[in-house]
């Protein structure tokens, strides 16, 4: 997978209103269902099952929920920014305000791993997260991600 994160970032929501991680995942599932052509309930069930194995919060206000399904043939991604930080059960104890959901085809497990790695590298930067939290439009967020990704690729 040599493609950009933007190639599978299908939706950006900058004002998700939710009180806890499961409400956030449920609302994200509703937004992603149309893009993925899978019911919101099924997406939510997949994400909830994965979350029950252990929190996907990586710390520093960021989480990376993900799931695999045999109903997809390509990656689907969504970036969600909550109106207020929520408890995502992060190991660092900090609340989460940015989460990037990745849905991947079961038949191609390696592309999910590569996508998770790329997204995690981009959002490891506190500077990237701070800039994204100040953004008002999806296009501004895409530009920040594109810039961050190009900096990461220049070091590889």
N, C-alpha and C positions, 0 to 999 in steps of 0.2 A: 504494500500500500504506500505509494509515493505521493498520494494526493493530499491536498490541503485539508485542514480541519473544516474550512468553509465549504468544502465539497459535500460534507454530510451534516452541516449545520442547517437544518431545515426550518427552524423556528426560533425566534428570540422574543422573550416576554420580559419586559422591564419593570413590571409592577404587579407581580403575583401576590395576591392577598391570601396568606395562609398562616395558621397559628402553630402548627407542628409539622414534623417531617412527613407524616403520612397524609396529612391534608395537602401538603405541597406536592407530594408524589401523585396523589389523586388528581389534582388540578393540572399537573404537567401531563398526566396520562390522557386527560380529556383534550388537551391541546395537540398532543402528538397523534391521537387516534386517526384523525383525518389524513395526516401525512403518511402514516404507516399503513393505513387501511386495515387496522386491527381495532377491535372494540376497546374503549377506554378501560372497561373493567378487566379485560385480559392483560392489558399493559400494566395496569396498577397491580394486579396479582403477581405478575412476573417481577416487577420492581420490589414489591413488598417481600416476596420470597427471598430475593437476593439480600435485601436489607436485614432480614431476620437472621441471616448468616453472620452478619457483622456490619456495622455502620460503614457506609461508603463516604463518609465525611473525611476528607484528607487533612482537615485543619485549616487554620487561618481563614475562616469564613467561606470555605469552599468544600463542596461535595460532588462526587462523581457517580451517581446512581447508574446502574447498567443492568442489562438483561439480554439473554439470547432467546430467539424463537425460530421455529421452523417456518413461520409465516412470512419471513422477510427474505429477500434476495440481495439486499444492500443495506448499508448502514443508514440509520436514521438518528439524528441528533437534535437536541433542543437545549438552549441556554435559558435559564430562568433566574430572574433576580427578584427576590422577595421585597415587599414594601418595608418589612421590618425583619431583623435577624431572627432565626428560629433555632431551636435546639435540635440538632441532627445527630446527637450523641457522638460528637467528635471526641477523639482521644485527648485532644488538647483542652477540652472543656469549653472552647469558644463556640459561640453560635454561628450559624451558617446563613449567608445571604445570597450566595451565588451557587447554583448547581447546574451542572451540565449532564443531561441524561443521554445515554447512548443505548440504542437498541440495535442488535446485530443478528445476522442470520446464523442459526445454529450450525449450518453446514460449513461455515467458514470461521472457525473459532480464532484463527490467527488474526483476522482483520479486526476483531473486537479488541484483542490485546494491543495491537498496534495503534488503534484509535485511542484507547485508554491512555497509553503511554504518551502520545502526542498531546492530548488535552491536559494531562497531568503536568507535563513539562511547561506548557504555556501558563497554566494557572498556579504554578509553583511561585511565580513572581508576585510579590505583594504589590509592586508597582502596577502590574497589569490589572490586578483585582481592584485597586484603588481607582484607576482610570475608568474601568468598566462601571463601577458604582456611581461615578459622576456623569456617565453618559445618559443622554435622553433619547437617542434614536438607535434602532438596530444597525443602521449603516455606520454610525460612529463606533459601535461595538465591533462590527466586522473589521473595520480599519485597525482597531487596536489588536485584534486577534491576528490579522494578516501581518502587521508589523512585528508582533511578538514571535510569530512562527518563523518569519524570515530571519530574525536574529538567532533563533535556535538552530535553524538549518545552516546558517553561516559558520556555526561552531562545529558542525558534524563533519 
